[in-house]
Amino acid sequence: MNFKEKIIVAIDTIDSNQALSLTKTIPDVGAIKLGLEYFCFNGPEGVKLISETGVKIFLDLKFHDIPNTVSGALKAILHLQPYMLTVHLSGGYDMLMMTNETVTEYCLKNSIKKPIILGVSVLTSLDKNDFLSLGIKGNVQDQVIRLAKLAKDTGLGGLVSSAKELKIIREEIGNDLLLVTPGIRPLGGEINDQKRIVTPSQAINDGANFLVIGRPITASQDPGASLDHISKAI
């Protein structure tokens, strides 16, 4: 198995030329993740620039608003034909149902492939201390399970969740959802602003379908070699 296809590389620059150059060094990855910073600076044209290289795009904008607003925003970006897109599960049942309906109807009407809709559970930058300050009852794991069940009930394609919760998610909901796992750091890597992290091989063994990895690859002097190293480590 080519484990490179399980790796989604997170582009953490707003420089579209730099992003394009980097993408060309790692054409065989599972997808390229373009997030809020990149999109706000470069807009749809910046996404097209990367997608025209032939890579799959994980458009990670984490939509979260009232249902009609999210529906309208989705219609504004679906022509970019992302492979994956994200919505915050904390937006609630109605927002998630409308998300699924909007994406399905738009793609059928325009004869394009439906992207995988991923629900964002609990950001990997949050821990129990953050929960206390936010007034959320229970621990991180409890909240992730509640949101995972919501993702399943509303027909989403997958879940974005820390690898720390992978095992319990698989126990609770089985294999009905794809699990995309950020907060991945190779052995010896810096943790930066992530708090709930694991190694690539541990995440795959625990049930992740895709791993989101950024700086260990993008900040490397040789991104292609770093990707190879991580793939072999898995």
Secondary structure in CASP SS format (residue, H / E / C, confidence):
PFRMAT SS
TARGET T0000
AUTHOR 0000-0000-0000
METHOD secondary structure of the structure
MODEL  1
M C 1.00
N C 1.00
F H 1.00
K H 1.00
E H 1.00
K H 1.00
I E 1.00
I E 1.00
V E 1.00
A E 1.00
I E 1.00
D C 1.00
T C 1.00
I C 1.00
D C 1.00
S H 1.00
N H 1.00
Q H 1.00
A H 1.00
L H 1.00
S H 1.00
L H 1.00
T H 1.00
K H 1.00
T H 1.00
I C 1.00
P C 1.00
D C 1.00
V C 1.00
G C 1.00
A E 1.00
I E 1.00
K E 1.00
L E 1.00
G E 1.00
L H 1.00
E H 1.00
Y H 1.00
F H 1.00
C H 1.00
F H 1.00
N H 1.00
G H 1.00
P H 1.00
E H 1.00
G H 1.00
V H 1.00
K H 1.00
L H 1.00
I H 1.00
S H 1.00
E C 1.00
T C 1.00
G C 1.00
V C 1.00
K C 1.00
I E 1.00
F E 1.00
L E 1.00
D E 1.00
L E 1.00
K E 1.00
F E 1.00
H C 1.00
D C 1.00
I C 1.00
P H 1.00
N H 1.00
T H 1.00
V H 1.00
S H 1.00
G H 1.00
A H 1.00
L H 1.00
K H 1.00
A H 1.00
I H 1.00
L H 1.00
H H 1.00
L H 1.00
Q C 1.00
P C 1.00
Y C 1.00
M E 1.00
L E 1.00
T E 1.00
V E 1.00
H E 1.00
L H 1.00
S H 1.00
G H 1.00
G C 1.00
Y H 1.00
D H 1.00
M H 1.00
L H 1.00
M H 1.00
M H 1.00
T H 1.00
N H 1.00
E H 1.00
T H 1.00
V H 1.00
T H 1.00
E H 1.00
Y H 1.00
C H 1.00
L H 1.00
K H 1.00
N C 1.00
S C 1.00
I C 1.00
K C 1.00
K C 1.00
P C 1.00
I E 1.00
I E 1.00
L E 1.00
G E 1.00
V E 1.00
S C 1.00
V C 1.00
L C 1.00
T C 1.00
S C 1.00
L C 1.00
D C 1.00
K H 1.00
N H 1.00
D H 1.00
F H 1.00
L H 1.00
S H 1.00
L H 1.00
G C 1.00
I C 1.00
K C 1.00
G C 1.00
N C 1.00
V H 1.00
Q H 1.00
D H 1.00
Q H 1.00
V H 1.00
I H 1.00
R H 1.00
L H 1.00
A H 1.00
K H 1.00
L H 1.00
A H 1.00
K H 1.00
D H 1.00
T C 1.00
G C 1.00
L C 1.00
G C 1.00
G E 1.00
L E 1.00
V E 1.00
S C 1.00
S C 1.00
A H 1.00
K H 1.00
E H 1.00
L H 1.00
K H 1.00
I H 1.00
I H 1.00
R H 1.00
E H 1.00
E H 1.00
I H 1.00
G C 1.00
N C 1.00
D C 1.00
L C 1.00
L E 1.00
L E 1.00
V E 1.00
T E 1.00
P C 1.00
G C 1.00
I E 1.00
R C 1.00
P C 1.00
L C 1.00
G C 1.00
G C 1.00
E C 1.00
I C 1.00
N C 1.00
D C 1.00
Q C 1.00
K C 1.00
R C 1.00
I C 1.00
V E 1.00
T C 1.00
P H 1.00
S H 1.00
Q H 1.00
A H 1.00
I H 1.00
N H 1.00
D C 1.00
G C 1.00
A C 1.00
N C 1.00
F E 1.00
L E 1.00
V E 1.00
I E 1.00
G C 1.00
R H 1.00
P H 1.00
I H 1.00
T H 1.00
A C 1.00
S C 1.00
Q C 1.00
D C 1.00
P H 1.00
G H 1.00
A H 1.00
S H 1.00
L H 1.00
D H 1.00
H H 1.00
I H 1.00
S H 1.00
K H 1.00
A H 1.00
I C 1.00
END
